[in-house]
Amino acid sequence: MVPLPPSAVLEALKWRYATKKFDPVRKIPDATWSALEESLVLTPSSYGVQPWKFLVIDDPALRARLLPASWGQKQVVEASHLVVFALRKDVDAAHLDRYMARAAEVRATTVEALAPFRKVIDQSLDGARAAGTLDHWQSRQLYIALGQFMLAAALLGIDTCPMEGLVPAQYDEILGLKGTAYTTLAACPAGYRAADDKYAATPKVRFPVSEVIVHV
């Protein structure tokens, strides 16, 4: 792999912003979108258990139904693509069975050989479940995916807008998640900023490096 120069990464991060108005005509090329989907798949998670599902909402009519559940934020209908980040609730034995089978397949080993690793995961998740913090812990993994998606998009010149401003229960109802093992956590429209989105030129407000980076 040839690393990007530091200046290119910083330029992308300075360029990105929470896009308020998308160009509804301009669409993300298929190859670029495939890379962004893969960036979601490649997201790291605790123990690698991947407690999530990413719903790409292609149907314009479905997006229109999500608009009222998004506090009227038009990004959900104007952006080229819309991703809904859904949490896998109460990660259970069936989910771990699936993960172990996949790990054995990818790493050319057996589920039995992975049993010690499975035991460590079981103990950790059981502890969090008993403390009532399992879903909270797993939801934080999903925000890693959201951050990775936005960074990958910025590096590819794609605009995004992370959104927690939505009604999860209504999203779940509309997207058929109600009564399943998954629930909506956040959404992220992606596409290209409109030429007249005034926020594109608004300077970022950040504390100075000296105030937030501490060397000890």
N, C-alpha and C positions, 0 to 999 in steps of 0.2 A: 504494500500500500504506500502511495506517495502522500505524505501529510500535507494538508492545506497550510499555506503560510498564516501565521497568527493574524496578520492584517486582514486577510480574507474572512476569517471567522468573526473578527470584531466588526468588520464592515457589515456583514449580514445581520449581526445582532443589533447594531445601531440602526439598520434599515428597517427592521421589523417593528411593528406596533400592532396594537389590538385594533384591527381594521373595522371601522364603523360602517363603511359603505363600499360594497363590492360592485364591480362591473358585471352585470348579469349576463352579458353577451359573451364575454371572454371565458373560455373553458381550459382547464388544465389538460395538457396532452396526456395520452394514455400511458406512455412510458414514464413520465414524471409521476403520475398518480400511482402507478405500480410500485415505484420506488418508495413513495410515501406510505403505502400500505405495508410494504416490507419493513419500513422503519418502525411501525407499530408492532409487527410480529417480533422484531429483534429487541424490543424493550426488555431491560433486565427487571427481575422481580425477586423478592425474598425466596430463597430455595429454588427459584426458577419455576414456581407453581403457576404463574400466569393467571391470576384470579380475575379474568376479564373477558369481555367480548366487545368488538368494535363494529358498530352498525353504520354502514355507509348508506345514507338515505338517497337513493337515486330517483325515486318517484316524486315528481313535482307536486302532485296532489297530496302526498303524505307530508311533504315539507310544509305545504300550506296549512295543513291541520296542526302542525307543530308550532306555527307562528303564535297563536294566542297563548300557548303553553310556554312560550319563550319571552313573555312580557312584551310582545310586539316587536322584538328586535328583528329587523328585516334581513339581517345577515343570513338567517337560516333559509330564506327563499332566494336571495340574490346571489349568494356565493356559488361558485362552480360545483363544489362538493360540500357535503355536511357529514361529519362523523359524530356519532353518539358513543360516549364512553360508558359502558355498562359494567357494573361490579358483579363478580360472582359471589353471591352471599353464602356465608357459612360453608366455606370450602370443606367438602366432606370426603369420605372414603372413595366414593365413585370418581370424584374429580382427581384424587391422588392416584387411583388405579390407572386412570387414563394417562396421567403424567408419567408414571413409572413405565408404562408400556411404551410410551413414546421415547423416553430416555433410553430404554433398553434397545429400541430399534435404531435410534440415531447413533448410539455409542457402541453398537455391536456387542452387546452383553445380554444378560438375562435379568428378568425381574427379581429372581432370587438373589442374584449377586448384589442388587441394589437395596436389599432388605435393610441393612444397617442405616443407610441414608434415609430410607422411608421411615424408619423408627424415629430418627431425629426430627423429621418434619412432623410426624404425628404428635410427638411430645410437645413440640413448640406450638402447634395449632391448638392442641387440647388445652394447653395452659392459657392461651389467649381466649379460647372459647369459654373456659371456666371463669375467667376474669371479666367476661362480657366485652372484650375489646377486639375480637377477631375481625369483624367487618370494618372497624375503624382502621385497624392495621392494614388490612388488604386494600382499603380505599386509597391509602397513601401510595400503594404500588401503582394505582391507576394514574395518579398525578405524575409519576415518573414517565408514563407513556405519553401523557399530554405534553409534557415538557419536551420529550424527545421528538415528538411529532412536529411541534412548532419550530424546534431548532432545525430539523431536517428540511422543513418547508422553507425556512428563511435561507438556508444554504442553496436551495434550488430556485430561489426567487419567487416563492409562493407566499402570498399573504394569508394570515390566519387571525382568528379572534376567539380566544378561550372564553367559554361561557358557562358560568354557574347560574346565571340569571334565567332560570327555567323552573318549571314545576315537575319534579321527578315523577310523581304519581301520575300526572297527566301524560307525560312522555311514555311511561310504562304501559298505560292503557292504550295509547295510540299505536305504539310499536309492538304490541302483543307480548310485552314482558311481564305483565301482571300475572301472578300465580306461577311464574317460573323461578329458576334459581338466580336470575339476573335482575338488576335494577339500575336505572339511569343515575349516573353521577354528574356528568358534565357533557358538553357538546363543543364542537370546534368547526365552524365554517372555514373553508379554505378556497382560495381563488386568487383574483387579482383586484387590487384596490381601484376604486373609481377615480377618475381624474380629478373630480371635484370634492374628494374627501379631505376636508380641511385638517383632519387630525394627522394626516400623513406628514405634514410639515411642522407639526407641533413638537417643540423640543422635549426630549425625555427629561423627567425630573428624577434624578438619582442622587443619593448622598455621595460625597467624595470617597474615593477609594480609601483614603486615610482614615475614614470614620467607620467603614464597614469591614475592612480586611485587617485582621489582627495577627501579627506574627508573634508566636510565643516560644 
